Amino acid sequence: MRLRLEFTTEPFDLDEPPRHAVVGREVLEAAELEAVDVGPFGNSAEGGAEQVVATVGDLLRRTLEAGATRVSLQVNVLGEADR
């Protein structure tokens, strides 16, 4: 099964990325995922179910430790047409 992960962390700071946002991007970029896209208002990646689920756990632990007060995430199962 292939999944797509999308997430944001809060609180936002438009002047400079807060530490939790930087940490979230680091987790995503270090994971063995594909189609990684990091941006100022959200991040996304795709990969196998096991890797995405492991990344979500790491993402939650590390961003909360880095000061995030809210982590919004969405995980979708990708069908053949989504690949």
Secondary structure, DSSP 4 states (H G I P E B T S, - for coil): -EEEEEEEEES--SSS--HHHHHHHHHHHHSS-EEEEE-SS-EEEEEEHHHHHHHHHHHHHHHHHTT-SEEEEEEEE--GGG-
